[in-house]
Every structure is written in C-alpha cells, then in structure tokens.
Amino acid sequence: LVLDRPHPVPVRKAAPAPALPPPEITPALMHDGLVQRDTVLLGMQFVLVVEAERAQAERSIEAAVARLRELEQRISPGKQGSEIARLNDRAGIALVQVSAEVFKLLQLANDVQRETQGNFDVSLGATPIILDHGHSSAMLPRKNMRADLNALGKGYAAQLAIEVLKSKGIERAALRIGRDSYLLGQRSNGPWI
C-alpha cells in the first residue's frame, strides 16, 4: 500500500470524559463579580453562575439546587423509591400513581416520541407509556421496560432552576448542564461565554 501523502496524518485521540465532582454541592467560588457553584444532579454536572450581591446569589443558588434535588428524587430511575423507579418496578403489571410534575413529563415524553416517530423514546421499549389522566397514574405496557426521563429532565431542570433564580430576584445568571448552557439576562461585565 502506497500513500501519496508526504507526511503522516496526525490522529487525534478523544479527550477523556471529565471526572464529575462528588454529588454534594461545592463551596461557592467568587470571581469577577460572579458567584459559582458546581454540583452533580440527574447524573450530570451542573454549574450555576449568578451575578448578584454574594449573599443573595448564594441563597438563590441554594434554593435552585434544593428544587433540582426534589426533581431528582422524583425522576431518577436509580433513586430507590423515586416515582420513575416505582414505574419501572411495576412495568407491565400495574398503574403507578405519580405526581402532577412527573405526569406532565411522561405526557411530554409520549408527545415527543410520537412527533419523532419513535426516534426519541424515554421508555426504552418503543411503546408509549400508558397514562391515566383521571388518576394521575402511569404504566409501562410491558414487563422489563424501563423509563428514563433524564434527557427530558435536563431541559426541564434548566427551566426550573432559572424560574427559581428569577423568583429570588436574580436577573443575570448562567447555567451549564453537561455541555448545554442556559442564560438569564446579559452579564453586566462582558459576555457569559
């Protein structure tokens, strides 16, 4: 085999995945007028950055993280007793009562699955989740099916965090979940990114 290239082509190695910090929230970092906290929720790294007076920023971040932990307790399939873990445990057996919040996410999951013709499927089984609107309950139609709302939960979590920050009077913030960024307002001292 003869190559017509005078020099070997460099091969790029994929960068190793960054190590996630422990699940507890890291202490606040203050730099350039910003307060930043990192934590792991829903199996993903969350970085919250707020531009505000330090005490207000810290209280607001704490409130946002507390709300996200509530969500995580409801939708994480790996959290024993979560609504999604119970749904998975009862797959193909019985309807499971779920909160209005989880019901709304399951309904959204079915809608997205239908709109994408099954290309986006949180049930890991290519079958819509059975929803009982009258009793706010749900069921995976076949045994051994599993639901995982983390992909939908990521965008929903961002929306919740931004809503909490706004409710605490925060007008400028940035939130990074994994590789996705969500912004609230413009930073007063240059761009967020």
C-alpha positions as CSV (number, residue, x, y, z in Angstrom):
1,L,0.0,0.0,0.0
2,V,1.5,3.3,-1.1
3,L,0.2,6.6,0.2
4,D,0.6,9.9,-1.7
5,R,1.0,11.9,1.5
6,P,4.4,13.3,2.2
7,H,3.6,13.4,6.0
8,P,1.7,11.2,8.3
9,V,-1.8,12.4,9.1
10,P,-2.0,13.3,12.8
11,V,-4.5,11.2,14.7
12,R,-6.5,13.0,17.4
13,K,-7.3,11.0,20.4
14,A,-10.6,11.7,22.0
15,A,-10.3,13.6,25.2
16,P,-11.2,11.5,28.3
17,A,-14.5,12.4,29.8
18,P,-14.1,14.9,32.6
19,A,-14.4,13.4,36.1
20,L,-17.6,14.6,37.8
21,P,-17.2,16.1,41.2
22,P,-18.9,14.4,44.1
23,P,-22.7,14.8,44.3
24,E,-22.6,17.3,47.1
25,I,-22.5,21.0,46.2
26,T,-19.1,22.6,46.1
27,P,-18.4,25.7,48.1
28,A,-19.3,29.0,46.4
29,L,-16.5,30.5,44.3
30,M,-16.5,34.2,43.9
31,H,-14.6,35.8,40.9
32,D,-15.1,38.8,38.7
33,G,-18.4,39.7,40.5
34,L,-19.9,36.2,39.9
35,V,-20.8,33.5,42.4
36,Q,-20.4,30.0,41.0
37,R,-21.4,26.6,42.4
38,D,-20.9,23.1,40.9
39,T,-22.9,20.0,41.7
40,V,-24.0,16.7,40.2
41,L,-27.7,16.2,39.7
42,L,-29.6,13.7,37.5
43,G,-26.2,12.1,36.7
44,M,-24.9,15.3,35.1
45,Q,-22.7,18.1,36.1
46,F,-24.5,21.4,36.9
47,V,-22.7,24.7,37.1
48,L,-24.7,27.7,38.3
49,V,-23.2,31.1,37.9
50,V,-25.0,34.2,39.3
51,E,-24.2,37.9,39.1
52,A,-25.6,39.5,42.2
53,E,-24.6,40.5,45.7
54,R,-22.9,37.5,47.2
55,A,-25.4,36.6,49.9
56,Q,-28.4,36.9,47.6
57,A,-26.6,34.9,44.9
58,E,-25.7,32.1,47.4
59,R,-29.3,32.0,48.8
60,S,-30.7,31.9,45.3
61,I,-28.3,29.1,44.2
62,E,-29.2,27.1,47.3
63,A,-32.9,27.4,46.5
64,A,-32.4,26.4,42.9
65,V,-30.3,23.3,43.9
66,A,-32.9,22.3,46.5
67,R,-35.6,22.4,43.9
68,L,-33.5,20.4,41.4
69,R,-32.8,17.8,44.2
70,E,-36.6,17.5,44.6
71,L,-36.9,16.8,40.9
72,E,-34.1,14.3,41.0
73,Q,-35.8,12.4,43.9
74,R,-38.9,12.1,41.7
75,I,-37.5,11.2,38.2
76,S,-34.1,9.5,38.7
77,P,-34.6,5.8,37.9
78,G,-31.6,4.9,40.0
79,K,-33.0,6.5,43.2
80,Q,-34.8,3.8,45.1
81,G,-38.4,4.9,45.8
82,S,-38.4,7.6,43.0
83,E,-41.6,7.8,41.0
84,I,-39.7,6.5,37.9
85,A,-38.1,3.7,39.8
86,R,-41.6,2.6,41.0
87,L,-42.9,2.9,37.5
88,N,-40.0,0.7,36.3
89,D,-40.6,-1.8,39.1
90,R,-44.3,-2.2,38.1
91,A,-43.7,-2.3,34.3
92,G,-46.3,-4.5,32.7
93,I,-48.0,-5.1,36.0
94,A,-50.0,-2.1,37.2
95,L,-50.6,1.6,37.1
96,V,-48.5,3.7,39.4
97,Q,-49.7,6.9,41.0
98,V,-47.3,9.8,40.1
99,S,-47.1,13.5,40.9
100,A,-48.6,16.1,38.6
101,E,-45.0,17.1,37.7
102,V,-43.9,13.6,36.7
103,F,-47.2,13.0,34.9
104,K,-46.6,16.2,32.8
105,L,-43.1,14.9,31.9
106,L,-44.4,11.5,31.0
107,Q,-47.1,13.1,28.8
108,L,-44.4,15.2,27.1
109,A,-42.3,12.1,26.6
110,N,-45.2,10.4,24.8
111,D,-45.8,13.5,22.7
112,V,-42.1,13.8,21.7
113,Q,-42.0,10.0,20.9
114,R,-45.0,10.4,18.6
115,E,-43.7,13.6,16.9
116,T,-40.3,12.0,16.3
117,Q,-41.9,8.7,15.1
118,G,-40.2,6.8,17.9
119,N,-36.7,8.3,17.4
120,F,-36.8,9.8,20.9
121,D,-38.0,7.2,23.4
122,V,-37.7,7.5,27.1
123,S,-39.4,4.2,27.7
124,L,-36.5,2.2,26.2
125,G,-39.1,0.0,24.5
126,A,-40.6,1.9,21.6
127,T,-44.0,1.8,23.1
128,P,-45.8,4.8,24.5
129,I,-46.3,5.0,28.3
130,I,-49.9,4.3,29.3
131,L,-51.3,7.4,31.1
132,D,-54.5,7.5,33.2
133,H,-55.4,11.2,33.2
134,G,-58.3,10.7,35.7
135,H,-56.0,9.2,38.4
136,S,-52.6,10.8,37.5
137,S,-51.1,7.4,37.1
138,A,-48.9,5.7,34.5
139,M,-47.7,2.3,33.4
140,L,-45.1,0.9,31.1
141,P,-47.0,-1.5,29.0
142,R,-44.6,-4.5,29.0
143,K,-42.6,-6.2,31.7
144,N,-38.9,-5.4,31.8
145,M,-39.4,-2.0,30.1
146,R,-37.6,0.9,31.7
147,A,-38.3,4.7,31.6
148,D,-35.5,7.2,32.0
149,L,-36.5,10.9,31.9
150,N,-33.0,12.3,32.3
151,A,-32.9,13.6,28.7
152,L,-36.2,15.4,29.0
153,G,-35.4,16.2,32.6
154,K,-32.3,18.1,31.7
155,G,-34.2,20.8,29.8
156,Y,-36.9,20.8,32.4
157,A,-34.3,21.2,35.2
158,A,-32.8,24.2,33.4
159,Q,-36.2,25.8,33.2
160,L,-36.9,25.1,36.9
161,A,-33.5,26.5,38.0
162,I,-34.0,29.7,36.0
163,E,-37.5,30.1,37.4
164,V,-36.3,29.7,41.0
165,L,-33.4,32.2,40.4
166,K,-35.9,34.7,38.9
167,S,-38.3,34.3,41.9
168,K,-35.4,35.2,44.2
169,G,-34.8,38.4,42.3
170,I,-31.8,37.2,40.2
171,E,-31.7,39.0,36.8
172,R,-28.4,37.7,35.5
173,A,-27.3,34.0,35.6
174,A,-25.8,31.2,33.5
175,L,-26.5,27.6,34.0
176,R,-24.5,24.8,32.4
177,I,-25.8,21.3,32.4
178,G,-23.3,18.9,30.9
179,R,-22.4,20.7,27.6
180,D,-25.5,22.8,27.3
181,S,-25.8,26.3,28.5
182,Y,-28.9,28.3,29.6
183,L,-28.7,32.1,30.2
184,L,-30.8,34.5,32.2
185,G,-30.2,38.1,31.1
186,Q,-26.9,39.7,30.0
187,R,-23.9,39.8,32.1
188,S,-23.1,43.4,33.1
189,N,-19.3,43.0,32.5
190,G,-19.0,41.2,29.2
191,P,-20.3,38.0,27.6
192,W,-21.2,34.9,29.7
193,I,-19.2,32.7,27.4
